[in-house]
């Protein structure tokens, strides 16, 4: 009995060459459908239409063509069971030893702007996944290919020892179930978003059943530490292009994400310097060069080996001063030719261009926990400024308001507990990640002192409430004249009194920005 290969693909890349090798080098007879059969015949390859093979016509506009016992029996029949083989022979079922199928482009279809629901539904493949799953289940005997990238590996294994093909079949079967799982997840996600009357869970973006499907984008050298393995999944590289430098690390990618979200808060020329996802210096000004000078002045030690992000074109003048320090990654929407030439002398420096500008966003955040994951909406708001309340006797000046809003934006992106001292559009001291808020304040004051920046007349921003007056008193003692914080503590009145006693202005936002 001749060896049969069933080929039915939407992506025809490399198919003709692969089919030619199957016929001429390995003695296969070809079964196919629709456009695939037409292409093979046009190229002079002998091919039998599936409808001729099954004796049943394609019906319902091609919706039913491969869903037939002569197809699935030929795939699922176990070659090591005499009963299976006898039943196949009794029912005129020929064994199919190889299947090449890739699916209707559902994901690409629904990604198109304005795609109609009917078009999306018609691009849900039924016969393709069914054949793939049947062949993958019986991979001990059937070779199944769902990705044109695997054609060469299959031909190489066929030309080698039988054990080579057996090992490859198992890998290909795994790949099939990964692909069909991702395909079903994409369909479910689309339909959940299209429901006329979605339930509250689906409406809020948190369905009762949560499925993930991301394609591996990059195998990383290691994770946070060299003894941890790691990989990147998803579309990160669609948002960022790497112009030069070493391969991105796990920590680089985390830092790039944090930097992108931070810089997205600002429209004026802004420079942010980050280390371990925390901003250690941020400033806005009329030019990026001026913003750099102010941001770098906040902390001249922490930026060593850090991340720099800017929200306008990075030109040669700025590149010259940045090049004087060691930096891991620089991110910009564009680099001038002069800047690229300057940075090009530092071969290991990673230059990242934000392909879609620095507004790249994610609606939700996912973090692993014991036994599962936590999913939440990303913190994308500063709160309603119109509802911010001045709670002290003294009103903030215009300059204090502007500085508080700048500090409020920065503090949102500093790990809790966070304290940020600012003047104008410049950070003066940043305290991050301490167990007590007063300790974050002390660290921020110390950092400002190390940088020889006076806090006299500064403002202080706290991403969460001051539970006691001590944090506010520490800010006042350091020279701050105004404070912005969420409010809502049991001892709010004590904190307000401490501010009034020191002639400070204080604003309650009514919203906090914990960042764990």
Secondary structure, DSSP 8 states (H G I E B T S, - for coil): --EEEEEE-S--TTHHHHHHHHHHHH-EEEEE-HHHHHHHHHTT--EEEHHHHHT---BTTTTBSS-SHHHHHHHH--TT-HHHHHHHHHTT---EEEEEE----HHHHHHSTT--HHHHHHT--SHHHHHHHHHHHTTTT-EEE--GGGHHHHHHHHHS-HHHHHHHHHHHHHHHHHHHHHHHHHHHHHHHHH-TT--HHHHTT--SS------EEEEES-SSSTTS-EEEESSHHHHEEEEESS---HHHHHHHHHHHHHHTT--SSEEEEEETTEEEEEEE-SSHHHHHHHHHHH-TTTTTTEEEEESS-B-HHHHHHHTTS-EEEEEES-B-HHHHHHHTT-TT-EEEEETTGGG---SEEEEEETTEEEEEE-------GGG-EE-SSS---HHHHHHHHHHHHHHTTS-SS-EEEEETTEEEEEE-S-SSHHHHHHHHHHHHHHTT---TT-EEEESS--SSHHHHHHHHHHT--EEEE----TTHHHHHHHHHHTT-EEEE-S------
